Amino acid sequence: MRRQGFTLIELLVVISIIGVLITSAMTSYINAQKKSRDARRRNDMKTIQLTLEQYYATTGAGSYAAVATAFSPQPVPSDPKPSPHTQYQTSTIDTDSYCICATLEETTKGNATAGAASGCTWNSAGTLYCVQNQQ
């Protein structure tokens, strides 16, 4: 007698293997998305820092608060993850210093902890990436 088709066991094994492969691919994809969004946040923070420092140096504003006022009509970059997540936060901007932080999604990639970001005041839990004045 000639056998045609697959047995139920063979089908179940193939389906379970496909399920494991899909699960691992989705996990990798989600992690890659988080890393990409965090890289953008870090890049945005460095761009803000560079802009503030260049403006401060070229205009002789004498105060980071004056620099911040000059940039106040311009919005903070939009976060790469849609609402309700607000990741960017200005902790302090005063006469001789500033500290601006972003909350990262990955828990081990920040450069500061809540409330202790080199003089920054931060009340949020999570991993922070902060930039501050270089002058």
N, C-alpha and C positions, 0 to 999 in steps of 0.2 A: 504494500500500500504506500502510495506517495504522499508525503506530508506537504501541505501548502500553508503559508502564513506563519505568524509568530505565535508563540505561546504567551499566556498571560504573564508569566514570570519574566520573560524577555522584555515585554513591553514595560512592565513596572521598573525594571532595572534601567532601561534607557531613559524613561521619564524622570526617574530620580537623579540620574547623572546630569541630565539637562537642567533640572531644578537647582542642583548644587552649582553648576557653572553660571547660571543666571544670577544666583544669589551673590556669588563672589564678584561677578562683574559689576553688579549694582553697588556693592560696598566700595569697590575701587573707584567707581564713577563719582559717588557721593564724596569720598575723601578728596578726590582731585578737584571737585567743585569748591570745597572748603579751602583748600590750599590756594586755589586761584583767587578767590575772593579776599583771603587774607593778604596775598601778595599785592593785590590792588590797593587794599587799605594801607599797607606799609608804604607803597609808592605814593599814594595821595598824601600821607603824612609828611614824607620827605619833600614832596613838592611844595606843600604849605610852608614847611620850615625854610626851604630855600627862598621862596617868594618873600616871606617876612624878613629874612636876613638881608636879601638884596635890597629891598625897599628901605629898610632901616639904614643900611650902609650908604646907599646912593642919595637919599634925601636928607640925611642928617636930622631925622625926625627927633632924635634925642629921647624917644620914649616908645616902647613897644605898644603902649596903650594908644598912642597916636597912629601907629602903623595899623593896629587892629581897627581903629575908627575909620581909617582910609579904606580898608577892605570890607567894612561892615555891610555895604549894600550887596556884596557878592556872597552868594550862598556857599555853605560848606559843600564839598562834593557829595553827590548822592551815594548812599551806601549800595554796594553791589547786590545785597540781599534785599528783596522787597519788604515793604512795611509788614508788620509793625516794628521791625528792628531798626533802632537808631544807634549806630555804632560810633559816630564821631562826636566828640565832646570837648569843648574848650574848658579846661580846668581853671587856669589862671592866666590873665594877661594884665600886667601892670607896667610901671615905668621902666624897670630894668630887667624884667624877665617874663617869660611866658611858658606855658606847658599845655600841649594839646595832645589828647589821647584818643585812641580808637580801641574798641573791644574786638578781639580776634575770636574766631570760632574754634581754632585749635588751642588746646589748653597748655601747650608747652612751647609756644613760639613767641610769646611776648617778651618785652624787656622791662616790665614793671609789674608790681602787684597793687591791688586796690588800696588806696590810701597812702601809698609809699612810693610814688613815682617821682623821686628826686624833688620833693617839695610840692608836688601836685596834690590837690585834694580831690579824691575820687571816692564816691560812695557806692559804686556798683561792684557787684561780684563778677568775676571773670578774669580773663587774661588780657592785659593791656599792652599796647604798643604806643609809647609816648615819644614826642619830640619836644625839645625845649631850646631856649635861646643859646646861641653859640658865642655871643659877644660878651 
